[in-house]
Amino acid sequence: MSDYIVRATAANDAIRAFAITSRELVEEGRVRHNTSPVVTAALGRMLTAGSMMGVMLKGEDDLVTLQIQGSGPLKGVTVTANSKGEVKGFPNVSVVDLPPKNGKLDVGGAIDLGIMRVIKDMGLKEPYVGTVELQTGEIAEDLTYYYAVSEQIPSSVGLGVLMNKDNTVNCAGGFIIQLMPFTAEEVIAKLEENLKTLPSVTDMLSAGKTPEQMLETVLAGLDIDFKETYQVCYKCDCSRDRVIKSLASLGKEDMDDIISDGKPVEVRCQFCNEAYEFAIDELKSFRKN
């Protein structure tokens, strides 16, 4: 089945929950950016989290950008998602090779120390921006910390990407569980008990669990109520027209510098790696007089 997110509530709406399978969109990101396994894992976790954060938005044109900047060799990852289940992203460095840590890809080592930033553009004059210091660089724990500190929402975030031996994506997915204000102590205690014995996201996905079944495991004994599902995909909104507008907005001196090289120019989209080529005559037609 194609990638999708399920939204649910539990314990009489005291808990809201999201879970996703994201293998196809993570594989699309890997192919587009030709990433090494540890970068695929980092980008995949970010795309997975960004997708769920996107469908939490209320407005049709709302956007959320999730960004990590680190001191490690990966440098950083940026993803942007909308409320329709469409997400795109890019790593700052596509190929990083690190030895495994405890038998797993060392995402924390690739990112290392740094910050996580969440930018929500909801059509207001200024976007909402929340920034926290990275706790582990493993992304799920950092996002849990972000929600607690920046949005004051007690949350639990699980993310996972499992690679095949040929470096393609075997499975990917995750969940976000959030407690609403005044959640009863016994509900919190039951959830904490469930989380202590919870298998990893990749173990659950490898066992064939769907997003619904992942939430049934996380929220066992808490009267889960499934609300809706959202199809998700990797989708970039770049186009030749958009690139032309960007080039046309350059100052005359900048455009003259580009034209003086006498060679066609290739402009590549950061988010999807699509390349757009422009001949010198085309560039001249964009130049401001």
FENQUIDA-V633763 format. One record per residue. N is the residue number from 1. RES is the residue in three letters. D_LAST is the distance of its C-alpha to the last C-alpha in Angstrom with 1 decimal. Layout:
n:res:d_last
N:RES:D_LAST
N:RES:D_LAST
This chain:
n:res:d_last
1:MET:53.7
2:SER:50.0
3:ASP:48.8
4:TYR:49.5
5:ILE:50.2
6:VAL:53.2
7:ARG:53.5
8:ALA:56.9
9:THR:58.9
10:ALA:62.3
11:ALA:65.2
12:ASN:64.6
13:ASP:60.9
14:ALA:61.4
15:ILE:59.4
16:ARG:56.1
17:ALA:55.3
18:PHE:52.8
19:ALA:53.3
20:ILE:51.2
21:THR:51.5
22:SER:48.2
23:ARG:49.0
24:GLU:46.6
25:LEU:43.5
26:VAL:44.4
27:GLU:44.9
28:GLU:41.5
29:GLY:40.0
30:ARG:42.0
31:VAL:40.9
32:ARG:37.2
33:HIS:37.2
34:ASN:40.1
35:THR:41.9
36:SER:45.2
37:PRO:48.1
38:VAL:47.9
39:VAL:44.1
40:THR:44.9
41:ALA:47.5
42:ALA:45.2
43:LEU:42.3
44:GLY:44.9
45:ARG:46.5
46:MET:43.2
47:LEU:42.2
48:THR:45.7
49:ALA:45.7
50:GLY:42.2
51:SER:43.3
52:MET:46.3
53:MET:44.3
54:GLY:41.8
55:VAL:44.5
56:MET:45.9
57:LEU:42.9
58:LYS:43.6
59:GLY:40.3
60:GLU:38.8
61:ASP:35.3
62:ASP:36.7
63:LEU:35.8
64:VAL:37.6
65:THR:36.4
66:LEU:39.1
67:GLN:38.2
68:ILE:40.4
69:GLN:39.5
70:GLY:42.3
71:SER:43.4
72:GLY:44.8
73:PRO:43.4
74:LEU:41.7
75:LYS:39.6
76:GLY:38.8
77:VAL:38.3
78:THR:36.1
79:VAL:36.9
80:THR:35.6
81:ALA:37.7
82:ASN:37.8
83:SER:40.8
84:LYS:41.0
85:GLY:42.2
86:GLU:39.0
87:VAL:38.2
88:LYS:35.9
89:GLY:35.9
90:PHE:35.4
91:PRO:37.3
92:ASN:35.7
93:VAL:37.8
94:SER:39.1
95:VAL:42.1
96:VAL:44.7
97:ASP:48.3
98:LEU:51.0
99:PRO:54.7
100:PRO:56.1
101:LYS:57.5
102:ASN:60.8
103:GLY:60.2
104:LYS:56.8
105:LEU:53.1
106:ASP:52.3
107:VAL:49.3
108:GLY:50.3
109:GLY:50.2
110:ALA:46.8
111:ILE:45.3
112:ASP:47.7
113:LEU:47.1
114:GLY:44.1
115:ILE:42.9
116:MET:42.5
117:ARG:40.0
118:VAL:39.9
119:ILE:37.0
120:LYS:37.6
121:ASP:34.8
122:MET:36.8
123:GLY:34.2
124:LEU:35.1
125:LYS:32.9
126:GLU:33.6
127:PRO:34.8
128:TYR:38.4
129:VAL:38.5
130:GLY:41.8
131:THR:42.3
132:VAL:45.5
133:GLU:46.7
134:LEU:47.7
135:GLN:51.4
136:THR:52.0
137:GLY:48.7
138:GLU:50.4
139:ILE:48.1
140:ALA:50.8
141:GLU:52.7
142:ASP:49.5
143:LEU:48.5
144:THR:52.0
145:TYR:51.7
146:TYR:48.3
147:TYR:49.8
148:ALA:52.8
149:VAL:51.0
150:SER:47.6
151:GLU:48.7
152:GLN:52.5
153:ILE:53.3
154:PRO:56.2
155:SER:55.0
156:SER:55.9
157:VAL:53.3
158:GLY:54.2
159:LEU:51.8
160:GLY:52.6
161:VAL:51.2
162:LEU:53.7
163:MET:52.7
164:ASN:54.4
165:LYS:55.6
166:ASP:52.8
167:ASN:50.2
168:THR:49.4
169:VAL:49.9
170:ASN:53.5
171:CYS:53.1
172:ALA:51.0
173:GLY:51.4
174:GLY:52.4
175:PHE:53.4
176:ILE:52.7
177:ILE:55.7
178:GLN:55.4
179:LEU:58.1
180:MET:57.8
181:PRO:59.2
182:PHE:63.0
183:THR:63.6
184:ALA:67.4
185:GLU:68.7
186:GLU:70.5
187:VAL:67.3
188:ILE:65.6
189:ALA:68.6
190:LYS:68.7
191:LEU:65.0
192:GLU:65.4
193:GLU:68.5
194:ASN:66.5
195:LEU:63.7
196:LYS:66.2
197:THR:67.4
198:LEU:64.2
199:PRO:63.4
200:SER:59.9
201:VAL:57.2
202:THR:57.2
203:ASP:61.0
204:MET:60.8
205:LEU:58.1
206:SER:60.1
207:ALA:63.1
208:GLY:61.2
209:LYS:60.7
210:THR:58.2
211:PRO:56.2
212:GLU:59.0
213:GLN:61.7
214:MET:59.8
215:LEU:59.8
216:GLU:63.5
217:THR:64.3
218:VAL:62.4
219:LEU:63.7
220:ALA:67.2
221:GLY:69.7
222:LEU:67.0
223:ASP:67.0
224:ILE:63.6
225:ASP:61.9
226:PHE:59.2
227:LYS:56.5
228:GLU:53.7
229:THR:51.8
230:TYR:48.2
231:GLN:46.8
232:VAL:44.3
233:CYS:41.9
234:TYR:39.1
235:LYS:36.0
236:CYS:32.3
237:ASP:29.7
238:CYS:26.8
239:SER:25.0
240:ARG:22.3
241:ASP:20.5
242:ARG:20.8
243:VAL:19.5
244:ILE:16.4
245:LYS:15.8
246:SER:16.4
247:LEU:14.0
248:ALA:11.2
249:SER:12.2
250:LEU:11.7
251:GLY:9.7
252:LYS:7.1
253:GLU:10.4
254:ASP:12.5
255:MET:10.7
256:ASP:10.7
257:ASP:14.4
258:ILE:15.2
259:ILE:13.9
260:SER:15.7
261:ASP:19.0
262:GLY:18.8
263:LYS:20.7
264:PRO:20.4
265:VAL:20.0
266:GLU:22.8
267:VAL:22.4
268:ARG:25.9
269:CYS:27.0
270:GLN:29.2
271:PHE:31.5
272:CYS:32.4
273:ASN:31.2
274:GLU:29.5
275:ALA:27.0
276:TYR:23.8
277:GLU:22.5
278:PHE:19.0
279:ALA:18.7
280:ILE:16.0
281:ASP:14.8
282:GLU:14.6
283:LEU:12.6
284:LYS:10.0
285:SER:9.8
286:PHE:9.3
287:ARG:6.4
288:LYS:3.8
289:ASN:0.0
